[in-house]
Amino acid sequence: MNIYNFLILLLLFYLSPLKAQELDAQVIINSDLVNQTNQQIFKTLERSLSEFINTQVWSNKEFLNSEKITCSFIFNLSGYSNDQFEATLQVQSQRPVFDSNYDSPTLNFLDKDVVFSYQEFQPLFFNKSSFESNLVSLISFYANIIIGLDADSFALKGGDRFFEQAFQIVNLAQITSRKGWKPSDGRRNRFWLIDSLRSNSFREYRIVFYSYHREGLDQMTSNPKKGKIALMKSIQKLEPLFERRPNTFLIQIFFDAKVEEIVNLFREGPKVDFKKTENILKKIAPFFGGRWKQIRA
């Protein structure tokens, strides 16, 4: 085989659709608040989680290496004793915007009920049919949420199968006493997150999530004004959900991820009539009232 044919085969190999892992995740274990002289256990945990998340194949969907979803899992430890960890977990993810070098945030969620057991060098395995450990279930749950939201941003209800897997993880985790998996554990936990995403009562959220990204953001490079108008129409569709379920935390989850993006997009570029959208934002997301004032459309 000559060098030309070899290079062609090599190129075809890298460009062909491979059943690659879906996530390109960064894991950070912040132990600043833990009084522990031996930091090795935290470094081992960080490596172990990174390998688990990034080498696990979470679905049968084909991904190119360049299509992996960029995300991060940031554990801020508040306690550690006898292999027991207490922490909060910040989960973040992004998706690329068409024909640009910009990545749009799709999730920015803080889980305050993170308690798990881990022994150094303990293997981590995901079994979709059984509960292995609170740590494995926690990571697997958010991996499926991330992939599901990413799929929803490219196709209407494209994340269904991933949300069903996340729902199965929650069901299997009902046997544990750890918080966050049950409806009685609070109103902003894993149970209510996946319950809301799957429920027809909150159908506007997933419709908006798709239209915001595909009809809005993905048009911004070729036609910024058209993209802005589509973004405004998408945001306005959240009002009926707010009227029907004013206390749903899905709306806050949306704006926790999108507030900076919305402000930056409408503060710059071609001018549009933003007044109606601004009034709706002040109504449905008053917790970001100060940020909406920064928009001068």
MARSE-976063 format. One record per residue: residue in one letter; x, y, z of N, C-alpha, C in turn. Coordinates in steps of 0.1 Angstrom, whole numbers, plus 5000, padded with zeros to 4 digits. Example, Ala and Ser with C-alpha at 12.3 -4.5 7.8 and 13.67 -1.06 7.14 Angstrom:
2
A513249435078512349555078513249675078;S512849785071513749895071512950005079;
***
This chain:
297
M500849885000500050005000500950125000;N500650214990501450344990500950445001;I501750545003501450645013500150715011;Y499850734998498650804994497350724998;N497350594995496250514999496150495014;F497250495021497250485035496650605042;L496950725036496450845042494950855039;I494450815028493050805025492250725035;L492850605037492150515047492150565061;L493250635064493350695078492350805079;L492150885068491150995068489750945069;L489450835062488150775062487850715076;F488850665083488650615096488250715106;Y488950835105488650945115487351015111;L486851015099485651085095484450995095;S484650865096483450765096482750775110;P481450755110480650765122481050645131;L481550665142481950565152481050565164;K480850455170480050445182480950485194;A481250615194482150665204481450705217;Q482150725227481550775239480950915237;E479850945244479151065241479651195248;L480351175259480751295267482151325267;D482451445267483851495270483751585282;A483951515294483651575307484951605314;Q484851715321485851755331485351735345;V486051665353485651645367486551715376;I486051785385486751865395486351825409;I487251785418486951755432487551865440;N486751955445487352065453487152035468;S488352015474488351965488488852075498;D488752205493489252315501488652325515;L487352285516486652295529486752175538;V487552075533487751945541489051945547;N489051915560490351915568490951775567;Q491651755556492251625553493651645548;T494651595555496051615551496451535539;N495851415538496151325526495151355515;Q495651425505494751465494494651355483;Q495351255484495451155474494151085470;I493251065481491951005479491151085469;F491251225471490451315462490951315448;K492251305446492851295433492451165426;T492451055434492050925428490650925424;L489750985433488350995430488151075417;E488851185416488651275404489051195391;R490151125391490551045380489550935377;S489150865387488250755386486850795379;L486350915384485150965378485251005364;S486451075361486651115348486751005338;E487450895342487550775333486150715332;F485450705342484050645342483150715332;I483050845334482150925326482550925311;N483850945308484350955295484550835287;T484550715294484750595286483450515285;Q482450545293481250475293480450515280;V479950415274479050435262477650435268;W476950555267475650575274474450535265;S474750515252473650485243474150405231;N473250375221473750325208473750425198;K473650555202473750665192475250675187;E475450705174476750715169477250855170;F478450875176479051005178480451005172;L480751115164482151135161482851195173;N484151185173484951235184484651385185;S484551455173484251595173482851635178;E481951535179480651565183480351535198;K481351495205481251475220480751595227;I479851575237479251685244480151735255;T480551865255481351925265480551945278;C481151895289480351915301481351915313;S480851945325481651945337480851895349;F481551835358481051785371481951845382;I481451935389482252005399481751965413;F482451885420482151855434482851945444;N482052015452482552095462482352025476;L483351955481483251875492483051955505;S482051915513481851985526482151885538;G482351755535482651665545483251535540;Y484151475547484751345544485251275556;S484751145558485151075569484750925567;N485750835569485550695567484850655554;D485450705543484950675530483550735527;Q483050825535481850895533482051035528;F481451075517481651205512480351285512;E480451415516479351505515479751615506;A478851665497479251765487478051825481;T478251935474477351985464477951955450;L477151935440477551905427477052005417;Q477952075410477552165399477752095386;V476652075379476652005366476352105355;Q477352115345477152215334477452135321;S476752185310477052135297476752235287;Q477352215275477252315264476952235251;R476452305241476352255227476852355217;P477452315206477952415197476852475189;V477052605185476052675177476552665162;F475552635153475852605139476752715133;D477752675126478652765118479252875126;S479652835138480352935147481252865156;N482052935164482952875174482452895188;Y481152925189480552955202479752825207;D479952795220479252695226478152755235;S476952705234475852755242475552675254;P475452735266475152645278473852585277;T473752455280472452395280471952355294;L472952345303472552305317473552365327;N473052425337473852475348473052445361;F473252325367472352285377473152255390;L472752295401473352275414472552175422;D473252055425472651955433473251965447;K472351995457472852025470472851895479;D472251785474472051665482472951555478;V474251575478475151475473475951415485;V475651285488476251205498476551065492;F477751025493478050895487479250825494;S479450695492480550625497481550595486;Y482850595489483850565479485150525486;Q485650405482486950365487487950385475;E489150425479490150445469490350325460;F490350355447490550255436489350165434;Q488250205441486950125439486550135424;P486250025418485750025404484350085403;L484050155392482750215390482150145378;F480950085379480350015368478850065368;F478350095356476950125354476250005349;N475149975356474249865351472849925350;K472249935338471050005337469849935343;S470049805348469049725354469049715369;S470149775375470249765389470949885395;F470749895408471350005416472649955421;E473750015417475149975420475650055433;S475550185432475950275443475350415441;N475250495451474750625450475650705440;L476950695441477850765432477650735418;V477550605415477350565401475950615396;S474950595404473650645400473550795398;L474250865406474251015405474951055392;I476051005389476751035377476050995364;S475450865365474750815353473450895351;F472850935361471651015360471951145352;Y472951215357473251345350473851325336;A474551225334475051195321473851185311;N472851115315471651095306470851225305;I470851305316470151435315470951525305;I472251525305473051605296472851565282;I472951435279472751385265471351405261;G470351395269468951415266468751565262;L469251655270469051795267469751835254;D470951775252471651795239470851755227;A470251635228469451575218468151665215;D467551705226466451795225466751925218;S467951975219468352105213468452085198;F468651965193468751945178467551885172;A466651815180465451765174464351765185;L463151795181462051815190461751675197;K461951675210461751565219462851455215;G463951495210465051405206465651335218;G465451385230466051335242465251225249;D464151185243463151095250463850975256;R464650905249465250775253466150795265;F466850915265467850945275467050985288;F465951055287465151085298464550965304;E464150865296463550745301464650665309;Q465850665304466950605312467250675325;A467150805325467350885337466250845347;F465050835342463850805350464050665356;Q464550565348464850435353465850435364;I466850515363467850535374467250585387;V466350685385465650735397464850625404;N464150545396463350445401464150335409;L465250295403466150195409466750255422;A466950385423467550445434466650465446;Q465350425444464450445455464750355467;I465650255465465950165476466950225486;T467650335481468650395490468050505499;S468650525510468250625520468850765516;R469750765507470350895503469350995497;K469551115500468551215496468651255481;G467551305475467651355462466851275452;W466451145456465851055446464351045448;K463851095459462451075462461651215461;P460351205459459551335458459551405472;S459651325482459651385496460951455500;D461951445491463251495495463451645492;G462351715487462451855484461851875470;R461852005466461152035453462152065442;R463452065445464452095435465551975435;N465051855432465951745433465951665420;R466651555420466651465408465351415404;F464551375414463251315411462451415403;W462351535408461451635402462051685389;L463351685388463951725375463451635364;I463651505366463251415355461751395354;D461051405365459651405364459051515356;S459651635358459151755350459551745335;L460751695332461151685318460251585311;R459751485317458951375311457451415311;S457051505319455651535320455051625309;N453951585304453251665295452751795300;S452651805313452251935320453352045318;F454552005314455652105312456152095298;R455152065289455552035275456252155268;E455852275272456452395266457952405268;Y458452355279459852365281460652295270;R460252175267461052105257460852165243;I459652215240459352285227460252405226;V460352485237461152605237462652565236;F463052465243464452425243464852395228;Y464052325221464352295207464352425198;S463252505199463152625190464152725193;Y464452745206465552835210466852815203;H467252685203468552645198468552635182;R467552555177467652525163467052645154;E465952705159465352815151465952955155;G466552955166467153085171468653095170;L469253025179470753035180471452985167;D470952875161471652825149471452915137;Q470553015138470353105126471153235128;M471853255140472453375143473653415134;T474353315130475553345122475153395108;S474153325102473753365088472753485088;N471953495098470953605098470653645113;P471453735119471353765133469953815137;K469453905128468153965132467053855132;K467053765122466053655121466253565133;G467553545137467753455148467253515161;K467453645163466953715175465453715176;I464753735165463353725165462853585169;A463453485164463153345167463453325182;L464453375187464853365201463753425210;M463253545206462253615214460953525214;K460553475202459353395201459453275210;S460653215210460853095219460653125233;I461353235238461253275252459753305256;Q459053375247457653405249456753285251;K457153175245456353045247456452995261;L457353045269457352995283456253055292;E455653165287454653235295453453145298;P452953065289451752985293452152875303;L453352825303453852735313453852805327;F454352925327454453005339453053035345;E452153065336450753095340450052965346;R450452855341449852725345450552675357;R451852685357452652625368453752735372;P453352835379454252945382455452905391;N455352795398456452755407457352645402;T457152615389458052505383459452555383;F460352465387461752515387462452485374;L461752425364462252415350462552555344;I461652645347461952785342463252845348;Q463452825361464652875367465852795361;I465752665359466852595353467252645339;F466152675331466452735318467252865319;F466852955328467453085328468753075336;D468952975345470252955352471352935341;A470952865331471852835320471952945310;K470853015307470753105296470853255299;V470753295311470653445314471853525308;E473053475310474153555304474153555289;E473753445283473653445269472653535263;I471453535269470353625265470753765266;V471353805277471753945279472753985269;N473753905266474853935257474253945242;L473353845239472853845225472053965222;F471254015231470354125228470954255232;R472054255238472754385241473554425229;E473854335220474754365209473954325196;G474554365184474054325171472854405167;P472154355157471054425151469954455161;K469254565160468254605170466954535166;V466154495177464854435175463954495186;D462654485184461654525194461654425205;F462354455216462554365227461554385238;K460654485237459854525249458954415254;K458254345245457354235249458054125256;T459254085250460053985256460554025269;E460954145270461554205283460454195294;N459254235291458154225301457854085305;I457953985296457653845299458853795308;L460053835304461253795312461053845327;K460653965328460554025342459453955350;K458453895342457353825348457753685352;I458253615343458553465345459853435352;A460853535351462153515357462553635365;P461753675375462053805382463353795390;F463753665393465053645400466253695393;F466053725380467153785372466853925367;G465953995375465454125371466554225368;G467654225377468754315375469554285362;R469554165357470254135345469454175333;W468154165333467254205322467354355320;K467654435330467754575329469054615321;Q469954525320471254555313471054545298;I469954495293469654485279469154615274;R469854665264469454795257469254765243;A468054715239467854665225467454785217;
***
